[in-house]
Amino acid sequence: MTLERVETGISGLDPLISGGFPKDSLIIVCGNPGTGK
């Protein structure tokens, strides 16, 4: 079974996360102010 992924549209991010976020998943992006979240 392969995990279906949804591309973010951010060319520098998608390769780092194996092509996108897992479909039907809740994703939380956090970090300090000014870090480019």
mmCIF file of the N, C-alpha and C atoms, coordinates in Angstrom:
data_MODEL
# 
_entry.id   MODEL 
# 
loop_
_atom_site.group_PDB 
_atom_site.id 
_atom_site.type_symbol 
_atom_site.label_atom_id 
_atom_site.label_alt_id 
_atom_site.label_comp_id 
_atom_site.label_asym_id 
_atom_site.label_entity_id 
_atom_site.label_seq_id 
_atom_site.pdbx_PDB_ins_code 
_atom_site.Cartn_x 
_atom_site.Cartn_y 
_atom_site.Cartn_z 
_atom_site.occupancy 
_atom_site.B_iso_or_equiv 
_atom_site.pdbx_formal_charge 
_atom_site.auth_seq_id 
_atom_site.auth_comp_id 
_atom_site.auth_asym_id 
_atom_site.auth_atom_id 
_atom_site.pdbx_PDB_model_num 
ATOM 1   N N  . MET A 1 1  ? 0.843  -1.181 0.000  1.00 0.00 ? 1  MET A N  1 
ATOM 2   C CA . MET A 1 1  ? 0.000  0.000  0.000  1.00 0.00 ? 1  MET A CA 1 
ATOM 3   C C  . MET A 1 1  ? 0.888  1.244  0.000  1.00 0.00 ? 1  MET A C  1 
ATOM 4   N N  . THR A 1 2  ? 0.620  2.168  -0.910 1.00 0.00 ? 2  THR A N  1 
ATOM 5   C CA . THR A 1 2  ? 1.386  3.403  -0.954 1.00 0.00 ? 2  THR A CA 1 
ATOM 6   C C  . THR A 1 2  ? 0.577  4.529  -0.316 1.00 0.00 ? 2  THR A C  1 
ATOM 7   N N  . LEU A 1 3  ? 1.295  5.471  0.236  1.00 0.00 ? 3  LEU A N  1 
ATOM 8   C CA . LEU A 1 3  ? 0.667  6.604  0.907  1.00 0.00 ? 3  LEU A CA 1 
ATOM 9   C C  . LEU A 1 3  ? 0.400  7.692  -0.122 1.00 0.00 ? 3  LEU A C  1 
ATOM 10  N N  . GLU A 1 4  ? -0.858 8.064  -0.297 1.00 0.00 ? 4  GLU A N  1 
ATOM 11  C CA . GLU A 1 4  ? -1.201 9.127  -1.233 1.00 0.00 ? 4  GLU A CA 1 
ATOM 12  C C  . GLU A 1 4  ? -0.809 10.466 -0.619 1.00 0.00 ? 4  GLU A C  1 
ATOM 13  N N  . ARG A 1 5  ? -0.179 11.312 -1.430 1.00 0.00 ? 5  ARG A N  1 
ATOM 14  C CA . ARG A 1 5  ? 0.315  12.594 -0.931 1.00 0.00 ? 5  ARG A CA 1 
ATOM 15  C C  . ARG A 1 5  ? -0.282 13.751 -1.707 1.00 0.00 ? 5  ARG A C  1 
ATOM 16  N N  . VAL A 1 6  ? -0.334 14.913 -1.064 1.00 0.00 ? 6  VAL A N  1 
ATOM 17  C CA . VAL A 1 6  ? -0.836 16.137 -1.668 1.00 0.00 ? 6  VAL A CA 1 
ATOM 18  C C  . VAL A 1 6  ? 0.317  17.131 -1.723 1.00 0.00 ? 6  VAL A C  1 
ATOM 19  N N  . GLU A 1 7  ? 0.641  17.594 -2.925 1.00 0.00 ? 7  GLU A N  1 
ATOM 20  C CA . GLU A 1 7  ? 1.733  18.557 -3.070 1.00 0.00 ? 7  GLU A CA 1 
ATOM 21  C C  . GLU A 1 7  ? 1.368  19.879 -2.403 1.00 0.00 ? 7  GLU A C  1 
ATOM 22  N N  . THR A 1 8  ? 2.383  20.543 -1.860 1.00 0.00 ? 8  THR A N  1 
ATOM 23  C CA . THR A 1 8  ? 2.159  21.836 -1.217 1.00 0.00 ? 8  THR A CA 1 
ATOM 24  C C  . THR A 1 8  ? 2.200  22.977 -2.223 1.00 0.00 ? 8  THR A C  1 
ATOM 25  N N  . GLY A 1 9  ? 2.861  22.748 -3.348 1.00 0.00 ? 9  GLY A N  1 
ATOM 26  C CA . GLY A 1 9  ? 3.055  23.812 -4.320 1.00 0.00 ? 9  GLY A CA 1 
ATOM 27  C C  . GLY A 1 9  ? 4.311  24.615 -4.031 1.00 0.00 ? 9  GLY A C  1 
ATOM 28  N N  . ILE A 1 10 ? 5.039  24.237 -2.994 1.00 0.00 ? 10 ILE A N  1 
ATOM 29  C CA . ILE A 1 10 ? 6.294  24.904 -2.638 1.00 0.00 ? 10 ILE A CA 1 
ATOM 30  C C  . ILE A 1 10 ? 7.428  24.010 -3.124 1.00 0.00 ? 10 ILE A C  1 
ATOM 31  N N  . SER A 1 11 ? 8.108  24.445 -4.190 1.00 0.00 ? 11 SER A N  1 
ATOM 32  C CA . SER A 1 11 ? 9.095  23.585 -4.850 1.00 0.00 ? 11 SER A CA 1 
ATOM 33  C C  . SER A 1 11 ? 10.239 23.162 -3.936 1.00 0.00 ? 11 SER A C  1 
ATOM 34  N N  . GLY A 1 12 ? 10.601 23.965 -2.968 1.00 0.00 ? 12 GLY A N  1 
ATOM 35  C CA . GLY A 1 12 ? 11.676 23.599 -2.055 1.00 0.00 ? 12 GLY A CA 1 
ATOM 36  C C  . GLY A 1 12 ? 11.241 22.693 -0.913 1.00 0.00 ? 12 GLY A C  1 
ATOM 37  N N  . LEU A 1 13 ? 9.948  22.604 -0.668 1.00 0.00 ? 13 LEU A N  1 
ATOM 38  C CA . LEU A 1 13 ? 9.442  21.806 0.449  1.00 0.00 ? 13 LEU A CA 1 
ATOM 39  C C  . LEU A 1 13 ? 9.031  20.398 0.028  1.00 0.00 ? 13 LEU A C  1 
ATOM 40  N N  . ASP A 1 14 ? 8.337  20.276 -1.081 1.00 0.00 ? 14 ASP A N  1 
ATOM 41  C CA . ASP A 1 14 ? 7.815  18.971 -1.495 1.00 0.00 ? 14 ASP A CA 1 
ATOM 42  C C  . ASP A 1 14 ? 8.876  17.870 -1.558 1.00 0.00 ? 14 ASP A C  1 
ATOM 43  N N  . PRO A 1 15 ? 10.060 18.114 -2.121 1.00 0.00 ? 15 PRO A N  1 
ATOM 44  C CA . PRO A 1 15 ? 11.077 17.047 -2.131 1.00 0.00 ? 15 PRO A CA 1 
ATOM 45  C C  . PRO A 1 15 ? 11.545 16.644 -0.727 1.00 0.00 ? 15 PRO A C  1 
ATOM 46  N N  . LEU A 1 16 ? 11.504 17.568 0.211  1.00 0.00 ? 16 LEU A N  1 
ATOM 47  C CA . LEU A 1 16 ? 11.946 17.272 1.574  1.00 0.00 ? 16 LEU A CA 1 
ATOM 48  C C  . LEU A 1 16 ? 10.958 16.396 2.334  1.00 0.00 ? 16 LEU A C  1 
ATOM 49  N N  . ILE A 1 17 ? 9.695  16.437 1.921  1.00 0.00 ? 17 ILE A N  1 
ATOM 50  C CA . ILE A 1 17 ? 8.666  15.654 2.615  1.00 0.00 ? 17 ILE A CA 1 
ATOM 51  C C  . ILE A 1 17 ? 8.093  14.570 1.702  1.00 0.00 ? 17 ILE A C  1 
ATOM 52  N N  . SER A 1 18 ? 8.957  14.015 0.874  1.00 0.00 ? 18 SER A N  1 
ATOM 53  C CA . SER A 1 18 ? 8.611  12.874 0.002  1.00 0.00 ? 18 SER A CA 1 
ATOM 54  C C  . SER A 1 18 ? 7.491  13.178 -0.980 1.00 0.00 ? 18 SER A C  1 
ATOM 55  N N  . GLY A 1 19 ? 7.431  14.421 -1.461 1.00 0.00 ? 19 GLY A N  1 
ATOM 56  C CA . GLY A 1 19 ? 6.471  14.765 -2.500 1.00 0.00 ? 19 GLY A CA 1 
ATOM 57  C C  . GLY A 1 19 ? 5.219  15.485 -2.037 1.00 0.00 ? 19 GLY A C  1 
ATOM 58  N N  . GLY A 1 20 ? 5.044  15.640 -0.754 1.00 0.00 ? 20 GLY A N  1 
ATOM 59  C CA . GLY A 1 20 ? 3.869  16.346 -0.245 1.00 0.00 ? 20 GLY A CA 1 
ATOM 60  C C  . GLY A 1 20 ? 3.419  15.785 1.087  1.00 0.00 ? 20 GLY A C  1 
ATOM 61  N N  . PHE A 1 21 ? 2.367  16.391 1.605  1.00 0.00 ? 21 PHE A N  1 
ATOM 62  C CA . PHE A 1 21 ? 1.806  15.926 2.873  1.00 0.00 ? 21 PHE A CA 1 
ATOM 63  C C  . PHE A 1 21 ? 0.927  14.707 2.632  1.00 0.00 ? 21 PHE A C  1 
ATOM 64  N N  . PRO A 1 22 ? 0.871  13.786 3.581  1.00 0.00 ? 22 PRO A N  1 
ATOM 65  C CA . PRO A 1 22 ? -0.033 12.642 3.444  1.00 0.00 ? 22 PRO A CA 1 
ATOM 66  C C  . PRO A 1 22 ? -1.486 13.128 3.333  1.00 0.00 ? 22 PRO A C  1 
ATOM 67  N N  . LYS A 1 23 ? -2.216 12.588 2.363  1.00 0.00 ? 23 LYS A N  1 
ATOM 68  C CA . LYS A 1 23 ? -3.610 12.982 2.155  1.00 0.00 ? 23 LYS A CA 1 
ATOM 69  C C  . LYS A 1 23 ? -4.441 12.650 3.395  1.00 0.00 ? 23 LYS A C  1 
ATOM 70  N N  . ASP A 1 24 ? -5.397 13.521 3.693  1.00 0.00 ? 24 ASP A N  1 
ATOM 71  C CA . ASP A 1 24 ? -6.320 13.365 4.826  1.00 0.00 ? 24 ASP A CA 1 
ATOM 72  C C  . ASP A 1 24 ? -5.608 13.391 6.178  1.00 0.00 ? 24 ASP A C  1 
ATOM 73  N N  . SER A 1 25 ? -4.497 14.131 6.266  1.00 0.00 ? 25 SER A N  1 
ATOM 74  C CA . SER A 1 25 ? -3.765 14.269 7.526  1.00 0.00 ? 25 SER A CA 1 
ATOM 75  C C  . SER A 1 25 ? -3.873 15.704 8.025  1.00 0.00 ? 25 SER A C  1 
ATOM 76  N N  . LEU A 1 26 ? -3.788 15.863 9.312  1.00 0.00 ? 26 LEU A N  1 
ATOM 77  C CA . LEU A 1 26 ? -3.742 17.180 9.924  1.00 0.00 ? 26 LEU A CA 1 
ATOM 78  C C  . LEU A 1 26 ? -2.276 17.557 10.085 1.00 0.00 ? 26 LEU A C  1 
ATOM 79  N N  . ILE A 1 27 ? -1.893 18.697 9.545  1.00 0.00 ? 27 ILE A N  1 
ATOM 80  C CA . ILE A 1 27 ? -0.500 19.141 9.582  1.00 0.00 ? 27 ILE A CA 1 
ATOM 81  C C  . ILE A 1 27 ? -0.427 20.436 10.380 1.00 0.00 ? 27 ILE A C  1 
ATOM 82  N N  . ILE A 1 28 ? 0.468  20.490 11.341 1.00 0.00 ? 28 ILE A N  1 
ATOM 83  C CA . ILE A 1 28 ? 0.694  21.699 12.126 1.00 0.00 ? 28 ILE A CA 1 
ATOM 84  C C  . ILE A 1 28 ? 2.113  22.178 11.843 1.00 0.00 ? 28 ILE A C  1 
ATOM 85  N N  . VAL A 1 29 ? 2.215  23.425 11.398 1.00 0.00 ? 29 VAL A N  1 
ATOM 86  C CA . VAL A 1 29 ? 3.521  24.026 11.124 1.00 0.00 ? 29 VAL A CA 1 
ATOM 87  C C  . VAL A 1 29 ? 3.766  25.059 12.213 1.00 0.00 ? 29 VAL A C  1 
ATOM 88  N N  . CYS A 1 30 ? 4.872  24.912 12.930 1.00 0.00 ? 30 CYS A N  1 
ATOM 89  C CA . CYS A 1 30 ? 5.148  25.854 14.009 1.00 0.00 ? 30 CYS A CA 1 
ATOM 90  C C  . CYS A 1 30 ? 6.611  26.281 13.966 1.00 0.00 ? 30 CYS A C  1 
ATOM 91  N N  . GLY A 1 31 ? 6.877  27.395 14.584 1.00 0.00 ? 31 GLY A N  1 
ATOM 92  C CA . GLY A 1 31 ? 8.231  27.914 14.649 1.00 0.00 ? 31 GLY A CA 1 
ATOM 93  C C  . GLY A 1 31 ? 8.213  29.341 15.161 1.00 0.00 ? 31 GLY A C  1 
ATOM 94  N N  . ASN A 1 32 ? 9.382  29.869 15.361 1.00 0.00 ? 32 ASN A N  1 
ATOM 95  C CA . ASN A 1 32 ? 9.514  31.232 15.857 1.00 0.00 ? 32 ASN A CA 1 
ATOM 96  C C  . ASN A 1 32 ? 9.078  32.242 14.803 1.00 0.00 ? 32 ASN A C  1 
ATOM 97  N N  . PRO A 1 33 ? 8.648  33.431 15.229 1.00 0.00 ? 33 PRO A N  1 
ATOM 98  C CA . PRO A 1 33 ? 8.289  34.480 14.282 1.00 0.00 ? 33 PRO A CA 1 
ATOM 99  C C  . PRO A 1 33 ? 9.462  34.806 13.354 1.00 0.00 ? 33 PRO A C  1 
ATOM 100 N N  . GLY A 1 34 ? 9.146  35.027 12.086 1.00 0.00 ? 34 GLY A N  1 
ATOM 101 C CA . GLY A 1 34 ? 10.165 35.412 11.120 1.00 0.00 ? 34 GLY A CA 1 
ATOM 102 C C  . GLY A 1 34 ? 10.962 34.268 10.532 1.00 0.00 ? 34 GLY A C  1 
ATOM 103 N N  . THR A 1 35 ? 10.550 33.019 10.773 1.00 0.00 ? 35 THR A N  1 
ATOM 104 C CA . THR A 1 35 ? 11.319 31.881 10.262 1.00 0.00 ? 35 THR A CA 1 
ATOM 105 C C  . THR A 1 35 ? 10.805 31.349 8.927  1.00 0.00 ? 35 THR A C  1 
ATOM 106 N N  . GLY A 1 36 ? 9.796  31.990 8.350  1.00 0.00 ? 36 GLY A N  1 
ATOM 107 C CA . GLY A 1 36 ? 9.319  31.584 7.031  1.00 0.00 ? 36 GLY A CA 1 
ATOM 108 C C  . GLY A 1 36 ? 8.372  30.404 7.014  1.00 0.00 ? 36 GLY A C  1 
ATOM 109 N N  . LYS A 1 37 ? 7.546  30.310 8.025  1.00 0.00 ? 37 LYS A N  1 
ATOM 110 C CA . LYS A 1 37 ? 6.583  29.209 8.062  1.00 0.00 ? 37 LYS A CA 1 
ATOM 111 C C  . LYS A 1 37 ? 5.617  29.386 6.938  1.00 0.00 ? 37 LYS A C  1 
# 
